[in-house]
Amino acid sequence: MHNGIDLDVYFELILYPVAGLFIIEMVSRLAKIANWIKLLTQAVMCVGFGIAYLTMHVAHWLTGGVLLALAIALFYQSKLSKVNPQRALY
């Protein structure tokens, strides 16, 4: 069963959030942005991609769900990093 999306499009859908996480990481390191701000920005980006993937014409439920779960973890790490930077895992 073919849903109209080719394999290269699936690879692009996977690469966009990874590229977003990488770009946020590199910019925050170069600009020496606080760790909790970086994590918060990455979480917001994951929520955006997760919602976009869940509302697409051909919904990508698993990818959207994983991105939303990652966003929850990033929000938690951001909170830990802001409250006590020494306690943060990274």
Contacts in CASP RR format, 6 or more apart in sequence:
PFRMAT RR
TARGET T0000
AUTHOR 0000-0000-0000
METHOD contacts of the structure
MODEL  1
MHNGIDLDVYFELILYPVAGLFIIEMVSRLAKIANWIKLLTQAVMCVGFG
IAYLTMHVAHWLTGGVLLALAIALFYQSKLSKVNPQRALY
3 58 0 8 1.000
4 58 0 8 1.000
5 58 0 8 1.000
13 53 0 8 1.000
13 60 0 8 1.000
13 63 0 8 1.000
14 63 0 8 1.000
16 49 0 8 1.000
17 45 0 8 1.000
17 46 0 8 1.000
17 49 0 8 1.000
17 67 0 8 1.000
20 45 0 8 1.000
21 42 0 8 1.000
21 45 0 8 1.000
21 46 0 8 1.000
24 38 0 8 1.000
24 41 0 8 1.000
24 42 0 8 1.000
24 45 0 8 1.000
25 38 0 8 1.000
25 42 0 8 1.000
27 33 0 8 1.000
28 35 0 8 1.000
28 37 0 8 1.000
28 38 0 8 1.000
28 41 0 8 1.000
34 81 0 8 1.000
34 82 0 8 1.000
35 81 0 8 1.000
35 85 0 8 1.000
35 88 0 8 1.000
35 90 0 8 1.000
36 78 0 8 1.000
36 79 0 8 1.000
36 81 0 8 1.000
36 82 0 8 1.000
36 85 0 8 1.000
36 88 0 8 1.000
37 78 0 8 1.000
39 74 0 8 1.000
39 75 0 8 1.000
39 77 0 8 1.000
39 78 0 8 1.000
39 81 0 8 1.000
40 74 0 8 1.000
40 75 0 8 1.000
40 78 0 8 1.000
42 74 0 8 1.000
43 70 0 8 1.000
43 71 0 8 1.000
43 72 0 8 1.000
43 74 0 8 1.000
43 75 0 8 1.000
43 78 0 8 1.000
44 71 0 8 1.000
46 67 0 8 1.000
46 68 0 8 1.000
46 70 0 8 1.000
46 71 0 8 1.000
46 74 0 8 1.000
47 67 0 8 1.000
47 68 0 8 1.000
47 71 0 8 1.000
48 67 0 8 1.000
49 64 0 8 1.000
49 67 0 8 1.000
50 63 0 8 1.000
50 64 0 8 1.000
50 65 0 8 1.000
50 67 0 8 1.000
50 68 0 8 1.000
50 71 0 8 1.000
51 64 0 8 1.000
51 68 0 8 1.000
53 59 0 8 1.000
53 60 0 8 1.000
53 63 0 8 1.000
53 64 0 8 1.000
53 65 0 8 1.000
53 67 0 8 1.000
54 60 0 8 1.000
54 61 0 8 1.000
54 64 0 8 1.000
54 65 0 8 1.000
77 88 0 8 1.000
77 89 0 8 1.000
77 90 0 8 1.000
80 87 0 8 1.000
80 88 0 8 1.000
80 89 0 8 1.000
81 88 0 8 1.000
END
